[in-house]
């Protein structure tokens, strides 16, 4: 059976070797899709969505700097959405893509908003997965408590159990097999055992940023309003502690053309394989003739 994706290696402007998965035909008729993962996540998270969409379009899923198969930074201060936005533009150049539909989960959505303000012409349309121009402080505090300091599980069974204990309240109906799949997308593998799949300095960068803001988490409303120039779909996990219903309401008030969908029984962030989410993405791409 042939591999479902090709490997892309490219170099950032500051010299890091970066990696992305490339699904689908390069000459496919649909607008290409670029999927940007969450804070410590990677290209593996988008396997179901990429395989679903790649029948009609090219889909590229990068490992952002310091994640997955991409190079690590020497300094924690180089892990910012602005650096990752510039890396995304480098990826587009390496892949020969001038414009794309962007799908961003959590941190990936922040990168999309930054890109909308800095280089809006490269965005044909955007999908924000459980992220908005402001976030719930309790959710950020929860993430900051474990990023870069969580102990690596010794076995894959332990990894699945640990993730279940951390997330079962927000993801109440996942099967044992689904938790195991989640574990394999969360961790790398070394000597048949789990291995952390991101640079711990990413956690340092997050906590340093929170310290500098003195509890006042910056918002991105001006950047979000830049997305009013293109079609926009917002996805919210029903149990999310990052994107609340109130924030979605304010997003809709700021951009009445925005479409939205709720992923049932999901927290932060939906996997993008939920039937209602896939249907909403398919309808969004079709209705906007993308």
Backbone as JSON, one array per atom type, in Angstrom:
{
  "sequence": "XXXXXXXXXXXXXXXXXXXXXXXXXXXXXXXXXXXXXXXXXXXXXXXXXXXXXXXXXXXXXXXXXXXXXXXXXXXXXXXXXXXXXXXXXXXXXXXXXXXXXXXXXXXXXXXXXXXXXXXXXXXXXXXXXXXXXXXXXXXXXXXXXXXXXXXXXXXXXXXXXXXXXXXXXXXXXXXXXXXXXXXXXXXXXXXXXXXXXXXXXXXXXXXXXXXXXXXXXXXXXXXXXXXXXXXXXXXXXXXXXXXXXXXXXXXXXXXXXXXXXXXXXXXXXXXXXXXXXXXXXXXXXXXXXX",
  "N": [[0.85, -1.19, 0.0], [0.7, 2.16, -0.95], [2.32, 5.03, 0.59], [0.36, 7.48, 2.4], [1.1, 10.07, 2.26], [3.56, 12.5, 1.18], [6.91, 13.5, 2.08], [8.01, 16.7, 3.06], [10.82, 18.71, 3.33], [12.16, 21.69, 4.48], [13.73, 24.95, 4.86], [13.82, 27.34, 7.45], [13.76, 30.96, 7.69], [15.57, 31.64, 9.66], [17.26, 29.51, 9.67], [16.45, 26.94, 10.59], [15.8, 23.47, 10.1], [12.88, 22.29, 8.78], [9.79, 20.39, 8.77], [7.11, 18.88, 6.89], [4.03, 17.18, 6.15], [2.72, 16.1, 3.04], [-0.14, 15.75, 1.38], [-2.26, 14.26, -1.14], [-2.8, 15.13, -4.67], [-0.55, 17.25, -6.4], [-1.59, 18.7, -8.46], [-4.28, 18.77, -8.03], [-7.73, 19.84, -8.33], [-9.05, 21.38, -6.33], [-8.78, 24.15, -3.97], [-5.68, 24.35, -2.31], [-5.05, 23.08, 1.02], [-3.77, 24.12, 4.13], [-2.78, 22.89, 7.18], [-2.48, 23.87, 10.45], [-1.05, 23.03, 13.5], [-1.73, 22.64, 17.11], [-0.33, 24.02, 20.21], [1.68, 22.19, 21.33], [1.43, 20.23, 19.53], [1.32, 18.32, 16.41], [1.86, 17.35, 12.93], [0.62, 14.86, 12.82], [-1.84, 15.01, 14.04], [-3.68, 15.76, 12.13], [-4.23, 13.65, 10.48], [-6.76, 12.16, 9.94], [-8.42, 14.22, 8.83], [-6.81, 15.21, 6.73], [-6.56, 12.96, 5.05], [-9.21, 12.66, 4.39], [-9.79, 15.05, 2.98], [-7.93, 15.04, 0.91], [-8.67, 13.71, -1.37], [-9.69, 15.47, -3.19], [-8.08, 17.67, -3.2], [-4.89, 19.22, -2.56], [-3.23, 18.76, 0.51], [-1.44, 20.11, 3.15], [0.47, 19.51, 6.0], [2.22, 20.83, 8.46], [4.91, 20.16, 10.81], [5.33, 22.36, 13.27], [8.05, 24.54, 14.2], [10.23, 23.03, 16.56], [8.57, 20.93, 17.1], [7.52, 17.53, 16.55], [9.03, 16.28, 13.65], [10.49, 18.48, 13.01], [13.16, 20.92, 13.4], [14.65, 21.96, 16.55], [14.63, 25.03, 18.41], [17.38, 27.07, 19.56], [16.92, 28.96, 21.52], [14.36, 29.71, 23.87], [12.88, 31.96, 23.37], [12.43, 32.07, 20.69], [10.19, 30.7, 20.06], [7.41, 31.66, 19.01], [4.17, 32.85, 17.86], [4.64, 34.64, 15.75], [7.18, 33.95, 14.69], [6.45, 31.39, 13.85], [4.5, 31.98, 11.99], [6.06, 33.17, 9.99], [7.55, 30.93, 9.31], [5.52, 29.44, 8.16], [4.97, 30.88, 5.85], [7.41, 30.43, 4.59], [7.11, 27.69, 4.16], [5.01, 27.7, 2.29], [6.32, 28.85, 0.13], [8.26, 26.86, -0.35], [6.63, 24.74, -1.07], [5.41, 25.67, -3.31], [2.98, 27.08, -3.27], [0.68, 29.64, -3.55], [-1.65, 30.6, -2.42], [-4.01, 29.54, 0.03], [-6.48, 27.49, 1.73], [-6.68, 27.8, 5.13], [-6.41, 25.8, 8.0], [-6.56, 25.94, 11.4], [-5.66, 24.71, 14.49], [-6.12, 25.69, 17.76], [-3.15, 27.02, 18.83], [-2.39, 27.09, 16.16], [-4.51, 28.48, 15.03], [-4.09, 31.02, 16.08], [-1.82, 31.7, 14.67], [-2.92, 31.87, 12.11], [-4.58, 34.12, 12.42], [-2.62, 36.08, 12.87], [-1.37, 35.95, 10.41], [-3.43, 36.82, 8.76], [-3.5, 39.52, 9.33], [-0.95, 40.3, 8.58], [-0.3, 39.22, 6.01], [-2.69, 39.03, 4.23], [-3.48, 38.26, 1.65], [-2.63, 35.67, 1.11], [-4.4, 33.96, 2.22], [-7.1, 32.11, 1.36], [-9.39, 31.16, 2.53], [-10.49, 30.47, 5.93], [-10.32, 28.22, 8.72], [-10.99, 28.02, 12.04], [-10.09, 26.12, 14.71], [-11.38, 25.6, 17.69], [-10.45, 28.0, 18.84], [-10.1, 31.51, 19.39], [-10.06, 35.13, 19.14], [-9.73, 35.87, 21.74], [-9.08, 34.15, 24.81], [-10.12, 31.76, 27.31], [-9.03, 32.35, 30.54], [-8.72, 30.31, 32.56], [-8.44, 27.97, 31.09], [-6.02, 28.42, 29.74], [-4.3, 28.54, 31.94], [-4.47, 25.9, 32.8], [-3.24, 24.5, 30.66], [-0.68, 25.64, 30.76], [0.24, 24.55, 33.09], [1.2, 22.01, 32.59], [2.69, 21.88, 30.21], [5.73, 21.02, 28.81], [6.69, 20.02, 31.2], [5.55, 17.64, 31.87], [5.86, 14.26, 32.79], [7.39, 11.73, 30.86], [5.58, 8.97, 29.64], [6.21, 5.46, 30.29], [5.37, 3.3, 28.79], [3.22, 2.46, 25.97], [0.66, 1.8, 26.78], [0.55, 3.04, 29.28], [0.78, 5.66, 28.42], [-1.65, 6.07, 27.03], [-3.46, 5.75, 29.15], [-2.68, 7.84, 30.84], [-3.24, 10.12, 29.28], [-5.98, 9.78, 29.08], [-6.78, 10.1, 31.76], [-6.14, 12.79, 32.11], [-7.85, 14.06, 30.33], [-10.44, 13.0, 30.17], [-12.8, 14.07, 31.21], [-13.49, 16.16, 29.5], [-13.6, 14.81, 27.12], [-15.66, 12.59, 27.01], [-16.56, 10.2, 25.83], [-14.73, 8.57, 24.46], [-13.3, 5.63, 23.09], [-11.21, 2.89, 24.32], [-9.42, 2.26, 22.31], [-9.43, 4.62, 20.85], [-8.23, 6.39, 22.66], [-5.73, 5.28, 22.66], [-4.92, 5.71, 20.02], [-4.85, 8.5, 20.12], [-2.73, 8.79, 21.89], [-0.58, 7.89, 20.3], [-0.52, 9.9, 18.44], [0.21, 11.99, 20.01], [2.7, 11.45, 21.2], [6.1, 10.76, 20.17], [7.94, 7.87, 18.96], [10.36, 5.79, 20.4], [12.61, 3.18, 20.52], [10.43, 1.43, 20.7], [8.86, 2.59, 22.63], [7.03, 5.36, 24.16], [7.98, 8.78, 23.43], [8.69, 12.16, 24.2], [7.34, 14.58, 22.0], [7.95, 17.16, 21.4], [9.74, 20.24, 21.95], [10.7, 20.97, 25.21], [11.2, 23.63, 25.84], [9.2, 25.09, 24.69], [7.16, 25.16, 26.53], [8.42, 26.73, 28.46], [8.58, 29.15, 27.04], [5.85, 29.75, 26.87], [5.11, 30.1, 29.6], [6.82, 32.18, 30.35], [5.8, 34.2, 28.74], [3.24, 34.49, 29.87], [3.97, 35.38, 32.41], [5.14, 37.83, 31.77], [2.94, 39.21, 30.87], [1.54, 39.59, 33.16], [-0.81, 38.3, 33.98], [-2.73, 39.42, 32.36], [-4.0, 38.39, 29.61], [-3.14, 38.85, 26.29], [-5.31, 40.01, 23.66], [-6.56, 39.3, 20.33], [-8.23, 40.82, 18.68], [-8.11, 42.88, 16.62], [-6.57, 41.52, 14.68], [-8.2, 39.32, 14.26], [-10.39, 40.58, 13.07], [-9.33, 41.1, 10.6], [-9.78, 38.78, 9.29], [-12.3, 39.02, 8.29], [-12.23, 39.59, 5.67], [-12.24, 37.28, 4.21], [-13.79, 34.0, 3.65], [-14.93, 32.32, 6.61], [-14.85, 29.78, 9.05], [-15.74, 28.69, 12.24], [-14.91, 26.35, 14.7], [-16.02, 24.81, 17.62], [-15.29, 23.03, 20.55], [-17.66, 21.29, 22.44], [-17.23, 21.04, 25.21], [-15.15, 22.75, 25.71], [-12.55, 24.52, 27.44], [-11.22, 26.67, 26.57], [-12.25, 28.07, 24.33], [-15.08, 29.72, 24.78], [-18.75, 29.73, 24.78], [-19.55, 32.42, 24.96], [-17.39, 33.84, 23.88], [-17.51, 32.95, 21.24], [-19.94, 34.09, 20.5], [-19.26, 36.83, 20.57], [-17.38, 36.82, 18.55], [-19.01, 36.27, 16.34], [-20.58, 38.56, 16.35], [-18.64, 40.4, 15.64], [-17.96, 39.48, 13.15], [-20.32, 38.87, 11.19], [-20.68, 37.19, 8.99], [-19.37, 34.88, 9.55], [-19.3, 31.34, 9.8], [-20.27, 28.63, 11.98], [-19.7, 25.71, 14.05], [-20.45, 23.2, 16.47], [-18.6, 20.75, 18.13], [-19.71, 17.86, 19.38], [-19.44, 16.52, 22.68], [-16.72, 17.02, 22.94], [-13.65, 18.46, 24.05], [-11.01, 20.77, 24.42], [-8.76, 20.17, 21.99], [-11.26, 19.73, 19.4], [-10.97, 16.75, 17.34], [-11.25, 16.91, 14.64], [-12.25, 14.83, 13.19], [-14.79, 14.29, 13.73], [-18.16, 13.49, 12.82], [-20.04, 15.65, 12.5], [-18.35, 17.8, 12.33], [-16.69, 17.25, 10.12], [-18.69, 17.26, 8.18], [-19.47, 19.95, 8.31], [-17.11, 21.22, 7.49], [-16.84, 20.19, 4.89], [-19.19, 21.25, 3.74], [-18.66, 23.97, 4.01], [-16.36, 24.29, 2.36], [-17.49, 23.56, -0.07], [-19.71, 25.33, -0.41], [-18.46, 27.75, -0.56], [-17.13, 27.46, -2.85], [-14.52, 26.41, -2.96]],
  "CA": [[0.0, 0.0, 0.0], [1.56, 3.34, -1.01], [2.13, 5.96, 1.71], [-0.72, 8.45, 2.17], [1.64, 11.42, 2.12], [4.97, 12.7, 0.87], [7.63, 14.32, 3.06], [8.62, 17.96, 2.63], [11.78, 19.33, 4.24], [12.48, 23.04, 4.02], [14.53, 25.67, 5.84], [13.26, 28.61, 7.87], [14.63, 32.11, 7.45], [16.65, 31.67, 10.65], [18.14, 28.36, 9.51], [15.96, 25.67, 11.12], [15.27, 22.5, 9.15], [11.49, 22.06, 9.15], [9.16, 19.24, 8.11], [5.66, 18.87, 6.68], [3.42, 16.11, 5.35], [2.11, 16.61, 1.82], [-1.14, 14.79, 0.94], [-3.02, 14.58, -2.35], [-2.08, 15.46, -5.89], [-0.16, 18.66, -6.5], [-2.4, 19.33, -9.51], [-5.7, 18.59, -7.7], [-8.47, 21.06, -8.67], [-9.49, 22.18, -5.18], [-7.8, 25.03, -3.33], [-4.87, 23.62, -1.32], [-5.32, 23.31, 2.45], [-2.63, 24.04, 5.03], [-3.29, 22.63, 8.53], [-1.51, 24.31, 11.45], [-1.42, 22.35, 14.75], [-1.75, 23.33, 18.39], [0.9, 24.46, 20.87], [2.69, 21.12, 21.39], [0.93, 19.17, 18.65], [2.1, 18.15, 15.19], [1.14, 16.99, 11.72], [-0.14, 13.62, 12.98], [-3.21, 15.31, 14.47], [-4.55, 16.02, 10.99], [-4.32, 12.47, 9.61], [-8.1, 11.88, 9.41], [-8.9, 15.32, 7.99], [-6.01, 15.28, 5.5], [-6.92, 11.85, 4.18], [-10.57, 12.95, 3.91], [-9.81, 16.15, 2.01], [-6.93, 14.93, -0.16], [-9.25, 13.14, -2.59], [-10.03, 16.54, -4.13], [-7.19, 18.83, -3.08], [-3.63, 19.02, -1.86], [-3.3, 19.12, 1.93], [-0.1, 20.13, 3.74], [0.39, 19.56, 7.47], [3.58, 20.96, 8.99], [5.34, 20.16, 12.21], [5.9, 23.67, 13.55], [9.4, 24.49, 14.82], [10.26, 22.47, 17.91], [7.59, 19.85, 17.24], [7.61, 16.44, 15.59], [10.28, 16.05, 12.92], [11.14, 19.76, 12.74], [14.27, 21.25, 14.28], [14.4, 22.7, 17.79], [15.31, 26.33, 18.54], [18.35, 27.19, 20.66], [16.38, 29.85, 22.55], [12.91, 29.62, 24.07], [12.25, 33.18, 22.86], [12.14, 31.92, 19.26], [8.92, 30.01, 19.9], [6.32, 32.63, 19.03], [3.33, 32.78, 16.68], [5.21, 35.41, 14.65], [8.18, 33.08, 14.06], [5.76, 30.28, 13.19], [3.86, 32.56, 10.81], [7.09, 33.3, 8.96], [7.84, 29.56, 8.85], [4.41, 29.02, 7.3], [5.21, 31.51, 4.55], [8.52, 29.68, 3.99], [6.53, 26.43, 3.69], [4.27, 27.97, 1.06], [7.31, 29.03, -0.92], [8.88, 25.57, -0.65], [5.62, 23.87, -1.68], [4.89, 26.28, -4.53], [1.58, 27.45, -3.06], [0.52, 31.08, -3.38], [-2.84, 30.88, -1.63], [-4.54, 28.29, 0.57], [-7.43, 27.45, 2.84], [-5.92, 27.48, 6.35], [-7.1, 25.19, 9.15], [-5.68, 26.13, 12.54], [-6.11, 24.24, 15.8], [-5.54, 26.38, 18.92], [-2.02, 27.88, 18.44], [-2.44, 27.24, 14.71], [-5.47, 29.53, 14.73], [-3.43, 32.31, 16.37], [-0.93, 31.96, 13.53], [-3.78, 32.3, 11.0], [-4.98, 35.51, 12.67], [-1.45, 36.91, 12.62], [-1.16, 35.95, 8.96], [-4.5, 37.64, 8.16], [-3.12, 40.93, 9.49], [0.35, 40.57, 7.96], [-0.26, 38.85, 4.59], [-4.04, 38.47, 4.02], [-3.7, 37.75, 0.3], [-2.31, 34.25, 0.99], [-5.49, 33.19, 2.83], [-8.32, 32.04, 0.55], [-10.44, 30.98, 3.54], [-9.88, 30.02, 7.19], [-11.08, 27.41, 9.68], [-10.39, 28.12, 13.37], [-10.51, 24.99, 15.52], [-11.4, 25.83, 19.13], [-9.64, 29.15, 19.2], [-10.63, 32.79, 18.95], [-9.16, 36.26, 19.41], [-9.44, 35.87, 23.17], [-9.17, 32.8, 25.36], [-10.53, 31.65, 28.7], [-7.8, 32.26, 31.35], [-8.59, 29.04, 33.26], [-7.93, 26.99, 30.15], [-4.6, 28.72, 29.52], [-3.58, 28.14, 33.15], [-4.41, 24.43, 32.8], [-2.23, 24.09, 29.7], [0.63, 26.08, 31.23], [0.64, 23.74, 34.24], [1.85, 20.74, 32.23], [3.5, 21.94, 28.99], [7.16, 20.97, 29.01], [7.09, 19.45, 32.5], [4.89, 16.36, 32.05], [6.78, 13.12, 32.73], [7.15, 10.86, 29.71], [5.14, 7.61, 30.01], [7.19, 4.41, 29.98], [4.8, 2.37, 27.82], [2.09, 3.03, 25.24], [-0.54, 1.65, 27.61], [0.6, 4.11, 30.27], [0.52, 6.93, 27.72], [-3.08, 6.17, 26.78], [-4.14, 5.93, 30.44], [-2.36, 9.18, 31.34], [-4.02, 11.08, 28.5], [-7.38, 9.61, 29.46], [-6.97, 10.72, 33.09], [-6.04, 14.24, 31.96], [-8.8, 14.65, 29.38], [-11.69, 12.25, 30.02], [-13.97, 14.91, 31.53], [-13.84, 16.95, 28.32], [-13.79, 13.86, 26.02], [-16.2, 11.53, 27.84], [-17.04, 8.98, 25.17], [-13.72, 7.94, 23.63], [-13.01, 4.23, 23.37], [-9.82, 2.62, 24.69], [-8.64, 2.33, 21.09], [-9.29, 6.03, 20.49], [-7.21, 6.97, 23.53], [-4.43, 4.76, 22.21], [-4.6, 6.47, 18.82], [-4.5, 9.84, 20.59], [-1.38, 8.69, 22.46], [0.4, 7.78, 19.22], [-0.42, 11.21, 17.8], [0.77, 12.92, 20.98], [4.1, 11.14, 21.47], [6.91, 10.05, 19.18], [8.31, 6.52, 19.42], [11.8, 5.49, 20.44], [12.8, 1.85, 21.11], [9.08, 0.87, 20.92], [8.23, 3.26, 23.78], [6.73, 6.78, 23.89], [8.99, 9.8, 23.62], [8.11, 13.48, 24.02], [7.41, 14.94, 20.58], [8.13, 18.62, 21.27], [10.81, 20.84, 22.75], [10.17, 21.51, 26.47], [11.34, 25.08, 25.9], [7.92, 25.68, 24.29], [6.49, 25.44, 27.8], [9.11, 27.88, 29.04], [8.14, 30.35, 26.31], [4.46, 30.06, 27.24], [5.06, 30.61, 30.97], [7.48, 33.49, 30.35], [4.85, 35.13, 28.16], [2.2, 34.76, 30.86], [4.57, 36.2, 33.47], [5.33, 39.19, 31.25], [1.63, 39.87, 30.72], [1.02, 39.79, 34.52], [-2.17, 37.78, 34.06], [-3.58, 40.03, 31.35], [-3.71, 37.68, 28.36], [-3.44, 39.74, 25.16], [-6.33, 39.57, 22.71], [-6.21, 39.49, 18.92], [-9.43, 41.27, 17.96], [-7.79, 43.52, 15.33], [-6.14, 40.49, 13.74], [-9.39, 38.53, 13.91], [-11.22, 41.35, 12.14], [-8.73, 40.97, 9.27], [-10.35, 37.58, 8.66], [-13.59, 39.34, 7.68], [-12.01, 39.73, 4.24], [-12.31, 35.97, 3.56], [-14.71, 33.07, 4.32], [-14.42, 31.87, 7.91], [-15.6, 28.78, 9.8], [-15.23, 28.47, 13.6], [-15.29, 25.08, 15.33], [-15.87, 24.86, 19.08], [-15.59, 21.83, 21.31], [-18.78, 21.52, 23.36], [-16.73, 21.1, 26.57], [-13.89, 23.48, 25.69], [-12.27, 25.53, 28.46], [-10.43, 27.7, 25.9], [-13.19, 28.87, 23.52], [-16.38, 29.65, 25.43], [-19.86, 30.21, 23.95], [-19.57, 33.88, 24.94], [-16.39, 34.33, 22.93], [-18.04, 32.69, 19.9], [-20.96, 35.11, 20.25], [-18.58, 38.09, 20.23], [-16.77, 36.62, 17.22], [-20.09, 36.39, 15.36], [-20.94, 39.98, 16.3], [-17.57, 41.11, 14.92], [-17.94, 38.97, 11.78], [-21.62, 38.2, 11.01], [-20.62, 36.19, 7.92], [-18.69, 33.69, 10.05], [-20.07, 30.15, 10.08], [-19.74, 27.95, 13.15], [-20.21, 24.39, 14.36], [-20.02, 22.68, 17.77], [-18.25, 19.34, 18.16], [-20.35, 17.29, 20.58], [-18.62, 15.68, 23.58], [-15.3, 17.28, 22.73], [-13.08, 19.61, 24.74], [-9.98, 21.47, 23.63], [-9.54, 20.7, 20.87], [-11.83, 18.65, 18.57], [-9.99, 16.02, 16.53], [-11.56, 17.17, 13.22], [-12.76, 13.63, 12.54], [-16.18, 14.14, 14.16], [-19.04, 13.58, 11.65], [-20.63, 16.98, 12.34], [-17.27, 18.73, 11.96], [-16.34, 16.96, 8.73], [-19.8, 17.73, 7.34], [-19.42, 21.41, 8.28], [-15.96, 21.61, 6.66], [-17.19, 19.88, 3.5], [-20.2, 22.23, 3.29], [-17.95, 25.25, 3.92], [-15.52, 24.3, 1.15], [-18.37, 23.48, -1.24], [-20.53, 26.53, -0.56], [-17.58, 28.88, -0.9], [-16.49, 27.07, -4.13], [-13.09, 26.32, -2.69]],
  "C": [[0.89, 1.25, 0.0], [1.32, 4.26, 0.18], [1.07, 7.01, 1.36], [-0.18, 9.86, 1.97], [3.1, 11.38, 1.68], [5.6, 13.55, 1.96], [8.18, 15.57, 2.39], [9.59, 18.41, 3.72], [12.15, 20.69, 3.66], [13.2, 23.77, 5.15], [13.89, 27.01, 6.16], [14.25, 29.74, 7.59], [15.76, 32.22, 8.47], [17.4, 30.34, 10.72], [17.69, 27.04, 10.09], [15.5, 24.76, 9.98], [13.88, 22.08, 9.63], [10.88, 20.98, 8.27], [7.66, 19.44, 7.96], [5.25, 17.62, 5.92], [2.65, 16.74, 4.19], [1.18, 15.53, 1.26], [-1.76, 15.23, -0.39], [-2.14, 14.93, -3.53], [-1.74, 16.95, -5.93], [-1.02, 19.42, -7.5], [-3.9, 19.19, -9.24], [-6.45, 19.91, -7.89], [-8.85, 21.95, -7.5], [-8.39, 23.07, -4.65], [-7.0, 24.24, -2.31], [-5.25, 24.02, 0.11], [-4.01, 23.18, 3.21], [-3.17, 23.95, 6.46], [-2.21, 22.94, 9.56], [-1.92, 23.78, 12.83], [-1.33, 23.23, 15.98], [-0.37, 23.47, 19.01], [2.0, 23.39, 20.87], [2.35, 19.99, 20.43], [1.71, 19.15, 17.34], [1.23, 17.66, 14.05], [0.28, 15.74, 11.87], [-1.59, 13.88, 13.37], [-4.18, 15.42, 13.3], [-4.71, 14.82, 10.06], [-5.73, 12.22, 9.08], [-8.6, 12.96, 8.46], [-8.13, 15.36, 6.67], [-6.37, 14.17, 4.54], [-8.32, 12.06, 3.6], [-10.56, 13.99, 2.8], [-8.93, 15.9, 0.79], [-7.44, 14.23, -1.41], [-9.49, 14.22, -3.64], [-9.06, 17.7, -4.11], [-5.89, 18.42, -2.39], [-3.78, 19.51, -0.42], [-1.9, 19.03, 2.53], [-0.22, 20.37, 5.24], [1.8, 19.65, 8.04], [3.7, 20.56, 10.46], [5.96, 21.54, 12.44], [7.26, 23.51, 14.24], [9.32, 23.96, 16.25], [9.27, 21.35, 18.15], [7.89, 18.76, 16.2], [8.99, 16.31, 14.98], [11.0, 17.36, 12.55], [12.21, 20.06, 13.78], [13.85, 22.07, 15.49], [15.2, 24.01, 17.78], [16.33, 26.28, 19.68], [17.76, 27.97, 21.83], [14.87, 29.73, 22.65], [12.19, 30.82, 23.46], [11.93, 33.11, 21.37], [10.89, 31.1, 18.99], [7.77, 31.02, 20.08], [5.44, 32.43, 17.81], [3.89, 33.55, 15.49], [6.29, 34.59, 13.93], [7.49, 31.97, 13.26], [4.98, 30.75, 11.97], [4.87, 32.7, 9.68], [7.49, 31.93, 8.42], [6.77, 29.07, 7.89], [4.55, 29.64, 5.91], [6.38, 30.83, 3.83], [8.02, 28.34, 3.44], [5.79, 26.64, 2.38], [5.23, 28.16, -0.12], [7.93, 27.7, -1.34], [7.92, 24.64, -1.4], [5.06, 24.43, -2.98], [3.43, 26.65, -4.45], [1.5, 28.95, -2.78], [-0.64, 31.47, -2.5], [-3.44, 29.56, -1.18], [-5.72, 28.56, 1.49], [-6.62, 27.03, 4.06], [-6.85, 26.91, 7.4], [-6.14, 25.3, 10.32], [-6.31, 25.66, 13.84], [-5.37, 25.01, 16.89], [-4.41, 27.31, 18.48], [-2.02, 28.12, 16.92], [-3.41, 28.32, 14.28], [-4.91, 30.91, 15.03], [-2.5, 32.7, 15.23], [-1.75, 32.46, 12.33], [-4.19, 33.76, 11.19], [-3.83, 36.47, 12.45], [-1.2, 37.05, 11.12], [-2.2, 36.83, 8.26], [-4.17, 39.12, 8.25], [-1.87, 41.27, 8.69], [0.36, 40.32, 6.45], [-1.63, 38.24, 4.2], [-4.25, 37.84, 2.65], [-3.37, 36.28, 0.15], [-3.42, 33.36, 1.54], [-6.72, 33.25, 1.92], [-9.54, 31.91, 1.44], [-9.77, 30.42, 4.78], [-10.87, 29.21, 8.01], [-10.33, 27.48, 11.0], [-10.96, 27.01, 14.24], [-10.29, 25.27, 17.0], [-10.43, 26.91, 19.57], [-10.3, 30.41, 18.66], [-9.66, 33.89, 19.3], [-8.95, 36.52, 20.9], [-9.69, 34.47, 23.68], [-9.58, 32.86, 26.82], [-9.29, 31.47, 29.58], [-7.62, 30.92, 32.07], [-8.03, 27.95, 32.35], [-6.45, 27.18, 29.88], [-3.79, 28.28, 30.73], [-3.44, 26.61, 33.22], [-3.29, 23.95, 31.87], [-0.83, 24.44, 30.2], [1.16, 25.21, 32.38], [1.37, 22.46, 33.84], [2.77, 20.81, 31.01], [4.99, 21.97, 29.33], [7.62, 20.38, 30.32], [6.44, 18.1, 32.76], [5.91, 15.23, 31.89], [6.4, 12.21, 31.57], [6.69, 9.49, 30.17], [6.17, 6.57, 29.57], [6.69, 3.44, 28.92], [3.64, 3.06, 27.1], [0.79, 2.88, 26.02], [-0.6, 2.76, 28.66], [0.29, 5.46, 29.63], [-0.96, 7.12, 27.49], [-3.85, 6.43, 28.07], [-3.9, 7.35, 30.97], [-3.17, 10.25, 30.6], [-5.5, 10.98, 28.84], [-7.66, 10.28, 30.8], [-6.96, 12.25, 32.99], [-7.23, 14.85, 31.22], [-10.19, 14.03, 29.36], [-12.92, 13.11, 30.32], [-14.43, 15.69, 30.3], [-14.11, 16.06, 27.1], [-14.37, 12.57, 26.61], [-16.51, 10.21, 27.14], [-16.02, 8.33, 24.24], [-13.49, 6.5, 24.06], [-11.55, 4.07, 23.79], [-8.92, 2.72, 23.46], [-8.42, 3.78, 20.65], [-8.26, 6.72, 21.36], [-5.82, 6.5, 23.12], [-3.98, 5.49, 20.93], [-4.15, 7.88, 19.18], [-3.08, 9.84, 21.16], [-0.33, 8.65, 21.36], [0.52, 9.08, 18.43], [0.22, 12.24, 18.71], [2.27, 12.72, 21.17], [4.78, 10.58, 20.22], [7.22, 8.66, 19.74], [9.81, 6.34, 19.35], [11.98, 4.18, 21.19], [11.46, 1.26, 21.55], [8.36, 1.47, 22.13], [7.95, 4.72, 23.43], [7.92, 7.69, 24.17], [8.32, 11.15, 23.41], [8.36, 13.96, 22.6], [7.47, 16.45, 20.39], [9.22, 19.08, 22.22], [10.21, 21.4, 24.04], [10.28, 23.03, 26.59], [10.08, 25.8, 25.41], [7.1, 26.02, 25.54], [7.1, 26.64, 28.5], [8.65, 29.17, 28.38], [6.73, 30.75, 26.7], [4.41, 30.7, 28.63], [5.74, 31.99, 31.08], [6.54, 34.56, 29.79], [3.74, 35.49, 29.13], [2.72, 35.62, 32.0], [4.7, 37.65, 33.01], [4.02, 39.95, 31.14], [0.95, 40.13, 32.06], [-0.46, 39.42, 34.62], [-3.13, 38.38, 33.06], [-3.25, 39.42, 29.98], [-4.08, 38.57, 27.19], [-4.54, 39.14, 24.28], [-5.9, 39.93, 21.29], [-7.42, 39.96, 18.11], [-9.09, 42.0, 16.66], [-7.37, 42.51, 14.26], [-7.32, 39.63, 13.3], [-10.25, 39.28, 12.9], [-10.63, 41.35, 10.73], [-9.28, 39.76, 8.53], [-11.72, 37.85, 8.04], [-13.47, 39.52, 6.17], [-12.18, 38.41, 3.49], [-13.3, 35.06, 4.29], [-14.08, 32.47, 5.58], [-15.39, 30.88, 8.54], [-14.94, 28.62, 11.16], [-15.79, 27.17, 14.14], [-15.04, 25.21, 16.82], [-16.17, 23.49, 19.67], [-16.65, 22.13, 22.36], [-18.29, 21.73, 24.8], [-15.45, 21.93, 26.7], [-13.76, 24.46, 26.85], [-11.36, 26.62, 27.9], [-11.34, 28.65, 25.11], [-14.59, 28.7, 24.1], [-17.49, 30.09, 24.48], [-19.91, 31.74, 23.86], [-18.57, 34.46, 23.96], [-16.88, 34.11, 21.5], [-19.1, 33.73, 19.54], [-20.32, 36.43, 19.86], [-17.88, 38.0, 18.88], [-17.82, 36.8, 16.12], [-20.54, 37.84, 15.23], [-19.9, 40.78, 15.5], [-17.52, 40.7, 13.45], [-19.22, 38.19, 11.53], [-21.61, 37.13, 9.93], [-19.97, 34.88, 8.38], [-19.67, 32.54, 10.26], [-19.47, 29.45, 11.29], [-20.4, 26.59, 13.33], [-19.66, 23.98, 15.73], [-19.76, 21.19, 17.65], [-18.75, 18.75, 19.47], [-19.36, 16.4, 21.35], [-17.12, 15.84, 23.33], [-14.89, 18.5, 23.56], [-12.12, 20.33, 23.82], [-8.88, 20.49, 23.28], [-10.14, 19.51, 20.12], [-10.78, 18.04, 17.66], [-10.14, 16.28, 15.03], [-11.87, 15.89, 12.45], [-14.22, 13.37, 12.92], [-17.12, 14.33, 12.95], [-19.61, 14.97, 11.43], [-19.59, 18.0, 11.9], [-16.86, 18.5, 10.5], [-17.43, 17.45, 7.78], [-19.77, 19.25, 7.21], [-18.26, 21.89, 7.41], [-16.27, 21.35, 5.19], [-18.18, 20.91, 2.93], [-19.56, 23.61, 3.1], [-17.14, 25.33, 2.64], [-16.38, 24.31, -0.12], [-19.13, 24.77, -1.47], [-19.7, 27.73, -0.97], [-16.82, 28.61, -2.21], [-14.97, 27.07, -4.0], [-12.5, 25.0, -3.19]]
}
